[in-house]
Amino acid sequence: IIHVAGTNGKTTVVRMISDILGAHGLFTGSFISPHLHRVEDRYALGGTTFGKTHLARAVEDIAPFVVMQEEQFEEQPTYFELTAAVGFEAFRVDAVDVAVVEVGLGGRYDATNVVKADVSVITGIAIDHTSYLGETQSKIAAEKAAILKDGGTLVTGPLGSEATSAVESRVAETNSVWHKAPEAFRVVSAERDERGWVVSIQGIYAGYDDLVVGIHGRYQVTHLATAIAACESFFGRALDEDAVREAAATVRSPGRLEVAGLEPTVLIDGAHNEEGFRGLAEALAEEFAEEQWTLVVGLRGNRDAAILLAPLRGRVARVIATKATDRMAVPAAELAASAEETLGVPGEVVESVPRALEVAREGLVPGHGVVIAGSLYVVGEARHALGLDNA
């Protein structure tokens, strides 16, 4: 088992690890959350998303235990607990070589933390979900580092000093081995060309040169380095460079800086916290020729729109505030007012995501594009509206 926690990038790192292990001949099972379209999207076997039959079989297998829990303890399992149990059961039945499991929220009290991983991973630490995890990087890091068990192996992407100190305490407490960036592994170089990012990475045991990563976002290069280090830690040796090259070239990350249309450019991104919006702003400046963007945005939960949207100031000419079909969605009118003040551009309210996309694309002039961000729920509805459900 490889167990993946972190504030951002968990799903992408799970996909990368699964692809690298698959390229080395291992049969993998992966579990991610949340799903963009269907609950089956949370699971993959050998790199292929679950079909309905796989899901139904696993649900049938766990159903008696759910009934027993409800009758014996008068307590219903949560939706996330059920989805995790479905994944674990499917991985057992299909006898995967490696299960690559994404933490849902935090780590310490997450349903996935019943596992004892061969390798634990923390992609990075940023401020998010403060009502659950704490308001400092140190507290958040401590919650995520709690996935590390006695005598474990931990791989971490770049961490700030606050987070590093908290992780260091958990490593000492569990007498674990720790491979941390950039001391143990690092990105040596990353250049953008027509194929994507051309990367050289120094891993724990070897260097990997001329890797082509065909997805947007410089931060994805860092995620690839973390995934490589996790796989090296799992094998306890250097990887096959051709297998790594094959995996890097085929990795996909739906809903994360995903180009969903051209002329005009339509970009879908799951940015939903400060770090995510900074990454989005950097990618717009570095990788896209558009001078200005229409931002279609919907947020959920108790989030400060002014702080989140600030990195986009100067790149956005127009804001369309919307909301997904989500009980935790921020009211679109409230979001539009905050966006207007923060970005200094006109804001309008369009209550549904599909209609917001239509309005955004109306009357665009050359050099302008559309970017959709703010919530994975908004991203899922946008991808559905654009016919990308099965892409």
Helices and strands as residue ranges (DSSP letters): E 2-5, H 10-23, E 28-31, G 39-42, E 43-45, E 48-49, H 52-73, H 79-93, E 98-102, G 111-114, E 119-122, H 130-133, H 137-145, E 153-156, H 161-174, E 177-180, E 186-193, E 196-202, E 207-213, H 219-235, H 241-250, E 258-261, E 266-268, H 274-287, E 292-297, H 305-309, G 310-312, E 316-321, H 332-343, E 347-349, H 353-361, E 368-373, H 376-385
